[in-house]
Amino acid sequence: MPKLIIDDIPVEVAPGTSVLEAARSVGITIPHFCYHPALAIAAACRLCAVKLLDGPVKGIQMSCALPAQDGMVVSTTDPEALRMRQLVIEWLMMNHPHDCPVCDEGGECLLQDFTIAGGHSRRRYQGKKRTFQNQYLGETIHHEMNRCIECYRCARFYQDYAGGTDFGVTGSAGRVYFGRFQEGALESPFSGNLVDICPTGVFTDKTGRFRARYWDYEFAPSVCQHCSVGCNTAPQNFQRETIKIVGRRNDQVNGWFICDRARFDKGYLNDPQRPREARLDGATCGYEDAIDAAAKAIGKFVAQNGAKSLAFVGSSRLSLEGMTLLAQLARTVDGARLCYFGDGAELAGSVAAARLLHEKNSAYLRDIEKAECIALYALDLMEEGPMLALAVRKAFLAGAQIYLVDGDPIPAKQKLPFTFTAVANLDEVPFEGGGRGVVIAGAGKKDADLLDQLASGGAKLVMLQPGPNAMAGGLLTLEFGGEAFSELASAGKIKGVVCFEADLPDGFNADVEVLACADWRTSAAAAKAPVFLPTTPWIESDGTAINYEGRAQRFRRTRVSGLPLKGLDSKYYGSAADAAAEHPPRVHRKEIPGGAERDAWRVMAQLIERLGGRTIEEPLTGRWSKLKDLDPEGEGVRVFNLLQGDPRTEP
């Protein structure tokens, strides 16, 4: 463990740690632009200069590229180092347009921060500025090349880290240009990370352009709900509208980055047509009236048809809190059926994962990155778990052999960022020794016996799920005996359903009566239900999700529920002039327009109470109670230890 002194502070760090990171570990920030922990060292910006006063190396050095060594005495405040950093900043700012007032990066720009910190405030250069022509890079990313400081972060991420081939660097010296040979939409499904990784405003989020400044946003730690990987995000909201979604670091799940679907697929969250008011027989009503009507309809149905004819149906869109209370609701109506999955194949796959995976054989991000042999088994990786493709690429660059087993054809626009060998079955994958092998199985097809055999030989498993919280659905199905809705309906075993954010199969049995539906989006079940209860989506809820590897993560409410102020219906404005100008309403109201939605688990809790059950204040009880205080800014915890001695066994 190298021991050194930085600004008179003794520091001990792991071998291979750079001086820059060693300084950061004791709270000393050394200015830098080109350095990023996820990328290879470039030492291109020359801003992280420090002076080494003693030790094996002396003089001015670039701290990002200098490994910490025993005996080093480092000064970040030496006049010679300070002067070099000031000159570097002045040089970088020589051609910069100084357009902070109209730059979307304002408030979260490293160039702003380090320019002020370096003491640069006046331009001495009086010549003509270098200028560039911007490119059209698609509908999601805006390009402003004149702001570039040539740190090479964008090209290093896009080409080296993400494997993109349609974007890079051309030119030389002061004419270096970062873009495409011909303008057009960026092809990489990870291109949105250019927005986060650029330390200036060269690449900004076009979908949220000119809407708000960084200090205007409401945001909180959240978890992406587009697939079962569970990437960490931080949605940024303004006036009840999600403007941007940015990645949040979690070294156990997604590293530093997120895919473009997680970043840009957010229109449904802001849709003013999203159902936001309780309805009874098609007419708007109070929320409590709707819950009373739902409870009355359930009681009447059970009295006429028996509890076994009724199914409470959820989906992987429910949080763990909602899933646990759905089981309690089904037990309150003694004998009612419980369904977390609409499709039988999805149920079988998630239950197989819940039974098979445990602490030792469940692979996570670092296991994939360090693997020597990886089999992609019957899946479309870019659709079912795109961020894992970057982990596979990292393993591939380190020499791992990649095999695509029984996979669907890879669409041209979703080219995998690594080379693979296609084989017909898993027997053709050479898992010699097994210790560094990983099988990544698709959400649909899971041969539990075959995968169990592989795991017993030492290979680790990734069993992607058909939805963001489907792993929790599989675990709770084993615990409470859930069934697949499609199989119950086709067999004529049920006559009525109560749906909670349920994704029922198209054309489900027309004879099945939908008594009530609680959801945050429209569906066939919602249209058929006489009682509709609007719920909050994940961005407006507190909850817990369990990803494909069994890792529980807490997400926080990032905005209050309600209609976005922009485009609000004129009936909510105080005057016609305000409505025409789209000015926020001047009328003070006690209730937020369209803000009647409630968390799904709270709706279930009220139904349980009305149906004769107990009052519920906390949904996570029993073995799940250990997750109540889970840190939403932490790395999450695997739930396997919670399940020891519990019903994850064969029935």
C-alpha positions as CSV (number, residue, x, y, z in Angstrom):
1,M,0.0,0.0,0.0
2,P,1.8,3.2,-1.2
3,K,2.1,5.9,1.5
4,L,2.6,9.5,0.4
5,I,1.9,13.0,1.6
6,I,-0.4,15.4,-0.3
7,D,-0.5,19.0,1.0
8,D,0.9,17.9,4.3
9,I,-1.8,15.2,4.7
10,P,-0.5,11.6,5.0
11,V,-2.3,9.3,2.5
12,E,-2.3,5.5,2.1
13,V,-4.0,4.1,-1.1
14,A,-4.2,0.9,-3.0
15,P,-1.4,0.0,-5.5
16,G,-2.1,1.6,-8.9
17,T,-4.1,4.5,-7.6
18,S,-3.3,7.8,-9.3
19,V,-2.2,10.8,-7.4
20,L,-5.4,12.6,-8.5
21,E,-7.5,9.9,-7.0
22,A,-5.3,9.7,-3.9
23,A,-5.9,13.4,-3.4
24,R,-9.6,13.0,-3.9
25,S,-9.7,10.3,-1.2
26,V,-8.7,12.9,1.4
27,G,-11.0,15.6,0.1
28,I,-8.6,17.5,-2.2
29,T,-10.0,18.2,-5.6
30,I,-7.3,18.6,-8.3
31,P,-8.9,20.3,-11.4
32,H,-9.1,18.1,-14.5
33,F,-11.1,17.7,-17.7
34,C,-9.9,14.7,-19.7
35,Y,-9.7,12.3,-16.7
36,H,-12.7,10.1,-16.0
37,P,-12.6,7.1,-13.7
38,A,-14.4,4.8,-16.3
39,L,-12.0,5.7,-19.2
40,A,-8.4,5.0,-20.0
41,I,-5.9,7.7,-19.1
42,A,-5.3,10.3,-21.8
43,A,-3.5,13.2,-20.0
44,A,-4.7,15.4,-22.8
45,C,-5.9,18.5,-21.0
46,R,-2.8,19.2,-18.8
47,L,-4.9,20.8,-16.1
48,C,-4.2,18.4,-13.3
49,A,-0.7,19.6,-12.8
50,V,0.9,19.2,-9.3
51,K,4.4,19.6,-8.1
52,L,6.3,16.7,-6.5
53,L,8.6,18.1,-3.9
54,D,10.3,14.8,-2.9
55,G,10.2,11.1,-3.6
56,P,11.0,8.9,-6.7
57,V,9.6,11.5,-9.0
58,K,10.1,15.3,-8.8
59,G,8.9,18.5,-10.5
60,I,5.6,19.3,-12.3
61,Q,3.6,16.1,-13.2
62,M,0.2,15.3,-14.4
63,S,-1.6,13.8,-11.4
64,C,-4.1,11.7,-13.4
65,A,-1.3,9.7,-15.1
66,L,1.0,9.4,-12.2
67,P,0.6,6.3,-9.9
68,A,1.0,7.0,-6.2
69,Q,4.3,5.7,-4.9
70,D,6.0,5.4,-1.5
71,G,7.7,8.5,-0.3
72,M,6.0,11.0,-2.6
73,V,5.5,14.5,-1.3
74,V,2.9,16.2,-3.4
75,S,1.9,19.9,-3.5
76,T,-1.3,20.9,-5.3
77,T,-0.8,24.6,-4.1
78,D,2.8,25.1,-5.2
79,P,3.0,28.5,-7.1
80,E,4.6,26.7,-10.1
81,A,1.7,24.2,-10.3
82,L,-0.9,26.9,-9.8
83,R,0.6,29.0,-12.5
84,M,0.6,26.2,-15.0
85,R,-3.0,25.4,-14.3
86,Q,-3.9,29.1,-14.7
87,L,-2.1,29.2,-18.1
88,V,-3.8,26.0,-19.2
89,I,-7.2,27.5,-18.4
90,E,-6.4,30.7,-20.2
91,W,-5.3,28.8,-23.3
92,L,-8.5,26.6,-23.2
93,M,-10.7,29.7,-22.9
94,M,-8.9,31.6,-25.7
95,N,-11.4,30.4,-28.3
96,H,-14.3,29.6,-26.1
97,P,-17.5,31.6,-27.0
98,H,-18.2,32.6,-23.4
99,D,-21.9,31.8,-24.0
100,C,-22.8,30.6,-20.5
101,P,-26.1,32.6,-20.4
102,V,-27.5,30.5,-23.3
103,C,-25.7,27.2,-22.7
104,D,-27.7,24.4,-21.2
105,E,-24.7,23.1,-19.4
106,G,-24.7,26.2,-17.2
107,G,-24.7,25.4,-13.5
108,E,-23.2,21.9,-14.0
109,C,-20.2,22.7,-16.2
110,L,-16.7,21.7,-15.1
111,L,-15.3,24.4,-17.3
112,Q,-17.2,27.1,-15.4
113,D,-16.1,25.6,-12.0
114,F,-12.4,25.2,-12.8
115,T,-12.1,28.5,-14.7
116,I,-13.4,30.4,-11.6
117,A,-11.4,28.2,-9.3
118,G,-8.2,28.9,-11.3
119,G,-8.7,32.6,-11.0
120,H,-9.1,33.3,-14.7
121,S,-11.6,36.2,-15.3
122,R,-10.2,38.3,-18.1
123,R,-9.3,37.5,-21.7
124,R,-6.0,38.8,-22.9
125,Y,-6.2,37.3,-26.3
126,Q,-7.5,39.9,-28.8
127,G,-7.4,37.9,-32.1
128,K,-10.1,36.2,-34.1
129,K,-11.6,33.1,-32.4
130,R,-11.5,29.7,-34.1
131,T,-15.0,28.6,-35.1
132,F,-16.6,25.4,-36.2
133,Q,-19.7,24.3,-38.0
134,N,-22.0,22.3,-35.8
135,Q,-23.6,19.0,-36.9
136,Y,-27.0,17.5,-36.7
137,L,-26.6,14.4,-34.5
138,G,-30.2,13.3,-34.2
139,E,-33.3,14.4,-32.2
140,T,-31.8,13.8,-28.8
141,I,-28.3,15.4,-28.7
142,H,-27.4,19.0,-29.6
143,H,-23.9,19.7,-30.9
144,E,-22.1,23.0,-30.2
145,M,-18.5,22.4,-31.3
146,N,-17.2,25.9,-30.5
147,R,-17.4,25.1,-26.8
148,C,-14.9,22.1,-27.1
149,I,-11.7,22.1,-25.0
150,E,-10.3,19.0,-26.8
151,C,-10.3,16.7,-23.8
152,Y,-11.2,13.7,-26.0
153,R,-13.6,12.3,-23.4
154,C,-16.4,11.9,-26.0
155,A,-14.3,10.0,-28.5
156,R,-12.8,7.8,-25.9
157,F,-16.2,6.9,-24.5
158,Y,-18.0,6.5,-27.8
159,Q,-15.3,4.4,-29.6
160,D,-13.2,2.8,-27.0
161,Y,-15.7,2.2,-24.2
162,A,-19.1,1.8,-26.0
163,G,-17.7,0.4,-29.3
164,G,-19.4,3.0,-31.6
165,T,-18.0,3.5,-35.1
166,D,-19.9,6.5,-36.5
167,F,-18.4,9.2,-34.3
168,G,-14.9,10.2,-33.6
169,V,-12.2,12.8,-34.0
170,T,-10.7,14.4,-37.1
171,G,-8.3,17.3,-37.8
172,S,-5.2,18.2,-35.9
173,A,-3.7,20.9,-33.6
174,G,-6.3,23.7,-33.2
175,R,-8.5,22.2,-35.9
176,V,-9.5,19.1,-33.9
177,Y,-13.2,18.3,-34.5
178,F,-15.3,15.8,-32.7
179,G,-18.3,14.6,-34.8
180,R,-19.3,12.4,-37.7
181,F,-17.9,12.2,-41.2
182,Q,-21.4,13.2,-42.3
183,E,-24.1,14.6,-40.1
184,G,-26.9,12.3,-39.0
185,A,-28.3,10.6,-36.0
186,L,-25.8,8.9,-33.8
187,E,-26.1,5.1,-34.1
188,S,-24.9,3.9,-30.7
189,P,-27.6,3.0,-28.2
190,F,-25.4,4.6,-25.6
191,S,-24.8,7.9,-27.3
192,G,-26.7,9.9,-24.7
193,N,-23.8,9.4,-22.3
194,L,-22.0,12.0,-24.3
195,V,-24.2,14.6,-22.5
196,D,-23.0,13.4,-19.1
197,I,-19.3,12.8,-20.0
198,C,-18.6,16.0,-21.7
199,P,-17.2,18.5,-19.2
200,T,-18.5,21.5,-21.2
201,G,-21.6,22.2,-23.2
202,V,-20.5,20.6,-26.5
203,F,-23.2,17.9,-26.2
204,T,-26.4,18.7,-24.4
205,D,-29.8,17.0,-24.1
206,K,-31.9,18.3,-26.9
207,T,-35.1,16.9,-25.5
208,G,-34.8,19.3,-22.5
209,R,-33.2,22.2,-24.2
210,F,-33.8,25.7,-22.7
211,R,-36.3,24.5,-20.1
212,A,-34.5,25.1,-16.8
213,R,-31.2,25.5,-15.1
214,Y,-29.6,22.8,-12.9
215,W,-30.6,24.6,-9.7
216,D,-34.2,24.7,-10.8
217,Y,-34.6,20.9,-11.0
218,E,-36.1,18.6,-8.4
219,F,-34.4,15.3,-8.4
220,A,-33.7,12.3,-6.2
221,P,-32.0,8.9,-6.5
222,S,-34.1,6.5,-8.7
223,V,-33.9,3.2,-10.5
224,C,-34.7,2.8,-14.2
225,Q,-37.8,0.7,-14.9
226,H,-37.2,-0.2,-18.6
227,C,-35.6,-3.6,-18.0
228,S,-34.5,-5.9,-15.2
229,V,-30.9,-4.5,-14.9
230,G,-32.0,-1.8,-12.6
231,C,-29.6,1.0,-13.6
232,N,-29.3,3.9,-11.2
233,T,-30.7,7.2,-12.5
234,A,-31.4,10.7,-11.3
235,P,-34.5,12.1,-13.1
236,Q,-34.5,15.9,-13.2
237,N,-37.9,17.5,-13.0
238,F,-39.2,21.1,-13.4
239,Q,-42.8,22.2,-12.8
240,R,-44.1,18.6,-12.5
241,E,-42.4,17.5,-15.7
242,T,-39.5,15.2,-16.2
243,I,-37.0,17.3,-18.3
244,K,-34.0,15.1,-18.2
245,I,-32.9,11.7,-16.9
246,V,-29.2,11.3,-16.1
247,G,-27.1,8.4,-15.0
248,R,-26.1,7.8,-11.4
249,R,-23.0,5.8,-10.5
250,N,-23.4,2.3,-9.0
251,D,-20.4,0.1,-9.5
252,Q,-22.4,-3.0,-8.7
253,V,-25.1,-2.4,-11.3
254,N,-24.4,0.0,-14.2
255,G,-21.1,1.7,-13.4
256,W,-21.3,5.3,-14.5
257,F,-23.5,5.1,-17.6
258,I,-27.1,4.3,-18.8
259,C,-28.5,3.4,-22.2
260,D,-30.4,5.8,-24.4
261,R,-33.8,4.1,-23.7
262,A,-33.4,4.9,-20.0
263,R,-32.3,8.5,-20.7
264,F,-34.7,9.5,-23.5
265,D,-37.8,7.3,-23.2
266,K,-39.7,9.6,-20.8
267,G,-42.6,11.0,-22.8
268,Y,-45.1,8.7,-21.1
269,L,-44.3,10.2,-17.8
270,N,-45.3,13.7,-18.9
271,D,-48.3,12.7,-21.0
272,P,-51.2,15.0,-20.0
273,Q,-53.5,12.3,-21.3
274,R,-52.3,9.9,-18.7
275,P,-55.3,8.8,-16.5
276,R,-55.2,10.9,-13.4
277,E,-58.7,11.0,-11.9
278,A,-60.7,8.2,-10.2
279,R,-63.7,7.1,-12.3
280,L,-66.9,5.2,-11.4
281,D,-68.9,3.9,-14.3
282,G,-67.1,6.3,-16.6
283,A,-67.8,9.4,-14.5
284,T,-65.1,11.2,-12.5
285,C,-65.5,10.7,-8.7
286,G,-63.6,11.1,-5.5
287,Y,-60.8,8.7,-4.7
288,E,-62.4,7.4,-1.5
289,D,-65.7,6.9,-3.3
290,A,-63.9,4.8,-5.9
291,I,-62.2,2.7,-3.3
292,D,-65.5,2.1,-1.5
293,A,-67.1,1.1,-4.8
294,A,-64.2,-1.3,-5.5
295,A,-64.4,-2.9,-2.1
296,K,-68.2,-3.3,-2.4
297,A,-67.9,-4.8,-5.9
298,I,-65.3,-7.4,-4.6
299,G,-67.5,-8.3,-1.7
300,K,-70.6,-8.7,-3.9
301,F,-68.7,-10.8,-6.5
302,V,-67.3,-13.2,-3.8
303,A,-70.7,-13.6,-2.3
304,Q,-72.2,-14.6,-5.7
305,N,-69.3,-16.6,-7.2
306,G,-66.9,-17.6,-4.5
307,A,-63.4,-16.4,-3.7
308,K,-61.8,-18.9,-6.0
309,S,-63.4,-17.3,-9.0
310,L,-61.6,-14.0,-8.3
311,A,-58.0,-13.2,-9.2
312,F,-55.9,-10.2,-8.0
313,V,-53.5,-9.5,-10.9
314,G,-50.4,-7.4,-10.8
315,S,-47.2,-7.2,-13.0
316,S,-43.5,-6.5,-12.8
317,R,-44.3,-2.8,-13.0
318,L,-45.3,-3.0,-9.3
319,S,-42.8,-2.2,-6.6
320,L,-41.8,-4.8,-4.0
321,E,-44.2,-2.9,-1.6
322,G,-47.1,-3.3,-4.1
323,M,-46.3,-6.9,-4.7
324,T,-46.2,-7.8,-1.0
325,L,-49.5,-6.1,-0.3
326,L,-51.1,-7.7,-3.4
327,A,-50.5,-11.1,-1.7
328,Q,-52.0,-9.7,1.5
329,L,-55.0,-8.5,-0.3
330,A,-55.5,-11.9,-1.9
331,R,-55.3,-13.5,1.6
332,T,-57.8,-11.0,3.0
333,V,-60.3,-12.4,0.4
334,D,-59.6,-16.0,1.6
335,G,-59.3,-18.3,-1.4
336,A,-58.8,-15.6,-4.1
337,R,-56.2,-16.3,-6.8
338,L,-52.9,-14.3,-6.9
339,C,-51.1,-13.4,-10.2
340,Y,-47.9,-11.5,-10.7
341,F,-47.6,-12.5,-14.3
342,G,-50.0,-12.5,-17.3
343,D,-48.0,-15.0,-19.3
344,G,-47.2,-18.6,-18.2
345,A,-43.8,-18.6,-19.9
346,E,-42.8,-15.4,-18.0
347,L,-44.0,-16.9,-14.8
348,A,-42.0,-20.1,-15.3
349,G,-38.8,-18.2,-16.2
350,S,-39.0,-15.9,-13.2
351,V,-39.8,-18.7,-10.8
352,A,-36.8,-20.7,-12.3
353,A,-34.5,-17.7,-11.6
354,A,-35.9,-17.3,-8.1
355,R,-35.3,-21.0,-7.3
356,L,-31.9,-21.4,-9.0
357,L,-30.0,-18.2,-8.2
358,H,-28.2,-17.7,-4.9
359,E,-25.3,-15.6,-3.5
360,K,-22.6,-17.6,-5.1
361,N,-23.9,-18.3,-8.6
362,S,-25.7,-15.1,-9.4
363,A,-23.4,-12.9,-11.6
364,Y,-23.3,-9.1,-11.4
365,L,-21.6,-6.4,-13.4
366,R,-18.0,-7.1,-12.2
367,D,-18.4,-10.8,-12.7
368,I,-19.3,-10.2,-16.3
369,E,-16.4,-7.7,-16.9
370,K,-13.9,-10.2,-15.5
371,A,-15.2,-13.3,-17.2
372,E,-13.1,-15.4,-19.5
373,C,-15.9,-17.1,-21.3
374,I,-19.4,-15.7,-21.8
375,A,-22.4,-17.4,-23.4
376,L,-25.4,-15.3,-24.5
377,Y,-28.2,-17.8,-24.3
378,A,-31.4,-17.2,-26.2
379,L,-31.7,-13.5,-25.9
380,D,-31.6,-10.1,-27.6
381,L,-29.1,-8.5,-25.3
382,M,-29.6,-4.9,-26.6
383,E,-33.3,-5.2,-26.0
384,E,-33.4,-7.1,-22.7
385,G,-30.4,-5.7,-20.9
386,P,-28.4,-3.2,-23.0
387,M,-26.1,-2.0,-20.2
388,L,-24.8,-5.6,-19.8
389,A,-23.5,-5.3,-23.4
390,L,-20.9,-2.8,-22.2
391,A,-19.8,-5.2,-19.5
392,V,-19.5,-8.0,-22.1
393,R,-17.5,-5.6,-24.3
394,K,-15.1,-4.9,-21.4
395,A,-14.6,-8.6,-20.9
396,F,-14.1,-9.1,-24.7
397,L,-11.4,-6.4,-24.8
398,A,-9.7,-8.2,-22.0
399,G,-9.6,-11.4,-24.0
400,A,-12.8,-13.2,-23.1
401,Q,-14.5,-15.5,-25.7
402,I,-18.1,-14.6,-26.4
403,Y,-20.7,-17.1,-27.8
404,L,-24.2,-16.4,-29.0
405,V,-26.3,-19.6,-28.2
406,D,-29.6,-20.1,-29.9
407,G,-30.2,-16.4,-30.2
408,D,-32.5,-14.3,-32.3
409,P,-31.0,-12.5,-35.3
410,I,-29.3,-9.3,-34.2
411,P,-31.0,-6.2,-35.8
412,A,-28.7,-4.1,-37.9
413,K,-29.4,-1.0,-35.8
414,Q,-28.6,-2.9,-32.6
415,K,-25.2,-4.3,-33.5
416,L,-23.5,-5.8,-30.5
417,P,-20.3,-3.9,-29.5
418,F,-18.2,-7.0,-29.5
419,T,-17.3,-10.0,-31.7
420,F,-19.0,-13.3,-30.9
421,T,-19.2,-16.8,-32.2
422,A,-22.7,-18.3,-33.0
423,V,-23.3,-21.8,-31.7
424,A,-26.4,-24.0,-31.7
425,N,-26.4,-25.0,-28.0
426,L,-24.7,-24.5,-24.7
427,D,-22.8,-27.8,-25.0
428,E,-20.6,-26.1,-27.7
429,V,-19.4,-23.4,-25.3
430,P,-16.0,-24.4,-23.8
431,F,-16.5,-23.7,-20.1
432,E,-13.2,-25.5,-19.1
433,G,-12.7,-25.1,-15.4
434,G,-15.9,-23.0,-15.2
435,G,-14.4,-20.6,-12.7
436,R,-14.5,-17.5,-14.9
437,G,-17.5,-18.5,-17.1
438,V,-20.8,-16.6,-17.2
439,V,-24.1,-17.5,-18.9
440,I,-26.5,-14.6,-19.7
441,A,-29.9,-16.1,-20.3
442,G,-32.8,-14.3,-21.9
443,A,-36.0,-13.3,-20.2
444,G,-38.1,-15.8,-22.1
445,K,-36.3,-19.1,-22.5
446,K,-34.8,-20.6,-19.4
447,D,-34.0,-24.3,-19.2
448,A,-33.6,-24.5,-15.4
449,D,-32.1,-28.0,-15.4
450,L,-29.4,-27.1,-18.0
451,L,-28.6,-23.8,-16.2
452,D,-28.4,-25.6,-12.9
453,Q,-25.9,-28.1,-14.4
454,L,-23.8,-25.2,-15.7
455,A,-23.9,-23.4,-12.3
456,S,-22.8,-26.6,-10.5
457,G,-19.7,-26.6,-12.8
458,G,-18.7,-23.2,-11.7
459,A,-20.2,-20.9,-14.3
460,K,-22.1,-17.9,-13.0
461,L,-25.6,-17.0,-14.2
462,V,-27.4,-13.9,-15.3
463,M,-31.1,-14.6,-15.8
464,L,-32.6,-11.5,-17.3
465,Q,-36.3,-11.0,-16.4
466,P,-39.4,-10.0,-18.5
467,G,-39.9,-6.8,-16.5
468,P,-38.2,-4.3,-14.1
469,N,-39.3,-6.1,-10.9
470,A,-40.1,-9.6,-12.2
471,M,-37.5,-11.1,-10.0
472,A,-39.5,-10.0,-7.0
473,G,-42.6,-11.5,-8.7
474,G,-40.8,-14.8,-8.9
475,L,-39.7,-14.8,-5.3
476,L,-43.2,-13.8,-4.0
477,T,-44.8,-16.4,-6.3
478,L,-42.8,-19.1,-4.6
479,E,-43.7,-17.6,-1.2
480,F,-47.5,-17.2,-1.8
481,G,-48.3,-19.6,-4.6
482,G,-49.0,-17.2,-7.5
483,E,-50.3,-18.4,-10.9
484,A,-50.3,-17.1,-14.4
485,F,-53.4,-15.1,-15.4
486,S,-53.5,-16.4,-19.0
487,E,-53.6,-20.0,-17.8
488,L,-56.4,-19.3,-15.3
489,A,-58.4,-17.4,-17.8
490,S,-58.0,-20.0,-20.6
491,A,-59.0,-22.8,-18.2
492,G,-62.1,-21.0,-17.1
493,K,-61.0,-21.0,-13.5
494,I,-61.8,-17.4,-12.8
495,K,-64.7,-15.1,-13.5
496,G,-63.5,-11.8,-12.2
497,V,-60.2,-9.9,-11.8
498,V,-59.0,-6.9,-9.9
499,C,-56.0,-5.4,-11.7
500,F,-53.1,-3.4,-10.2
501,E,-50.8,-2.1,-12.9
502,A,-51.4,-5.4,-14.7
503,D,-50.3,-6.1,-18.3
504,L,-53.0,-8.6,-19.3
505,P,-52.4,-10.5,-22.5
506,D,-54.2,-9.1,-25.6
507,G,-57.7,-10.7,-26.1
508,F,-58.0,-12.2,-22.7
509,N,-61.2,-14.1,-22.0
510,A,-64.1,-11.8,-22.7
511,D,-66.2,-13.6,-20.1
512,V,-63.8,-12.5,-17.3
513,E,-65.3,-9.5,-15.5
514,V,-62.9,-6.7,-14.5
515,L,-64.2,-5.4,-11.1
516,A,-61.7,-2.7,-10.7
517,C,-58.4,-1.5,-12.2
518,A,-55.6,0.6,-10.6
519,D,-53.0,1.9,-13.1
520,W,-51.0,4.9,-14.3
521,R,-51.6,4.2,-17.9
522,T,-54.5,3.2,-20.1
523,S,-55.1,-0.5,-21.0
524,A,-57.8,-2.8,-22.1
525,A,-58.5,-3.7,-18.5
526,A,-58.8,-0.1,-17.5
527,A,-61.3,0.5,-20.3
528,K,-63.3,-2.5,-19.2
529,A,-63.4,-1.8,-15.5
530,P,-66.3,0.1,-13.9
531,V,-64.0,1.4,-11.2
532,F,-60.7,3.0,-12.1
533,L,-58.1,4.2,-9.6
534,P,-55.2,6.2,-10.9
535,T,-51.8,5.3,-9.5
536,T,-48.4,7.0,-9.5
537,P,-45.6,5.8,-11.9
538,W,-42.2,5.0,-10.5
539,I,-41.0,8.6,-10.9
540,E,-43.7,9.8,-8.5
541,S,-43.3,7.0,-5.9
542,D,-41.1,5.7,-3.2
543,G,-40.4,2.0,-3.5
544,T,-38.1,-0.9,-3.8
545,A,-37.2,-3.0,-6.9
546,I,-35.2,-6.3,-7.2
547,N,-33.1,-6.6,-10.3
548,Y,-32.1,-9.8,-12.2
549,E,-29.3,-10.6,-9.9
550,G,-31.5,-10.4,-6.7
551,R,-30.2,-7.0,-5.7
552,A,-32.8,-4.8,-3.9
553,Q,-32.6,-1.1,-4.6
554,R,-34.6,1.7,-3.1
555,F,-35.9,4.5,-5.3
556,R,-37.3,7.8,-4.2
557,R,-40.1,10.0,-5.4
558,T,-38.5,12.6,-7.7
559,R,-41.5,14.9,-8.2
560,V,-45.0,15.3,-6.9
561,S,-47.9,13.9,-8.9
562,G,-50.0,16.1,-11.0
563,L,-50.3,17.6,-14.5
564,P,-47.2,19.4,-15.9
565,L,-47.6,23.2,-15.7
566,K,-46.6,23.5,-19.3
567,G,-49.6,23.0,-21.5
568,L,-52.0,22.8,-18.5
569,D,-55.7,22.9,-19.6
570,S,-57.2,26.4,-19.6
571,K,-59.7,25.4,-17.0
572,Y,-57.0,25.5,-14.4
573,Y,-55.9,29.1,-15.2
574,G,-57.2,32.2,-13.6
575,S,-57.7,34.1,-16.8
576,A,-57.8,33.6,-20.6
577,A,-54.7,35.8,-21.0
578,D,-52.7,33.5,-18.6
579,A,-53.9,30.4,-20.5
580,A,-53.0,31.9,-23.9
581,A,-49.5,32.8,-22.6
582,E,-49.2,29.4,-20.8
583,H,-48.3,31.2,-17.6
584,P,-48.5,29.1,-14.5
585,P,-51.9,29.5,-12.8
586,R,-52.3,32.6,-10.6
587,V,-55.1,31.0,-8.7
588,H,-54.1,29.4,-5.3
589,R,-55.5,25.9,-5.0
590,K,-55.4,23.4,-2.2
591,E,-55.1,20.5,-4.6
592,I,-52.7,20.0,-7.5
593,P,-54.4,19.7,-10.9
594,G,-54.5,16.0,-11.8
595,G,-52.7,15.1,-8.6
596,A,-55.2,12.6,-7.2
597,E,-52.9,9.6,-8.0
598,R,-51.7,7.4,-5.2
599,D,-49.0,4.7,-4.8
600,A,-50.5,1.4,-5.8
601,W,-49.6,-0.2,-2.4
602,R,-51.5,2.5,-0.6
603,V,-54.6,1.7,-2.7
604,M,-54.2,-1.9,-1.8
605,A,-53.8,-1.0,1.9
606,Q,-57.1,0.9,1.9
607,L,-58.9,-2.0,0.2
608,I,-57.5,-4.5,2.7
609,E,-58.8,-2.3,5.5
610,R,-62.3,-2.0,3.9
611,L,-62.5,-5.7,3.3
612,G,-62.0,-6.4,7.0
613,G,-58.3,-6.7,7.2
614,R,-55.9,-4.8,9.4
615,T,-54.7,-1.2,9.0
616,I,-51.3,-1.2,7.2
617,E,-48.8,1.6,7.7
618,E,-45.7,-0.2,6.5
619,P,-45.9,-2.6,3.5
620,L,-42.5,-4.3,4.1
621,T,-42.9,-6.6,7.0
622,G,-41.5,-10.0,8.1
623,R,-38.4,-11.0,6.3
624,W,-38.7,-8.0,4.0
625,S,-38.6,-5.5,6.8
626,K,-34.8,-5.4,6.6
627,L,-35.2,-3.4,3.4
628,K,-37.2,-0.6,4.9
629,D,-34.2,1.5,5.7
630,L,-32.3,0.7,2.5
631,D,-30.1,3.6,1.4
632,P,-31.4,4.9,-1.9
633,E,-27.9,6.3,-2.7
634,G,-26.1,3.1,-1.8
635,E,-25.3,0.1,-4.0
636,G,-28.3,-2.0,-2.8
637,V,-28.2,-5.4,-1.1
638,R,-28.8,-8.9,-2.4
639,V,-31.9,-10.5,-0.9
640,F,-30.7,-14.1,-0.8
641,N,-29.6,-13.9,2.8
642,L,-33.2,-12.8,3.6
643,L,-34.5,-15.9,2.1
644,Q,-32.5,-18.5,4.0
645,G,-34.9,-21.0,5.6
646,D,-37.9,-19.6,3.7
647,P,-40.0,-21.1,0.9
648,R,-37.7,-21.0,-2.1
649,T,-38.0,-24.7,-2.4
650,E,-39.7,-27.1,-4.6
651,P,-43.5,-27.3,-3.8
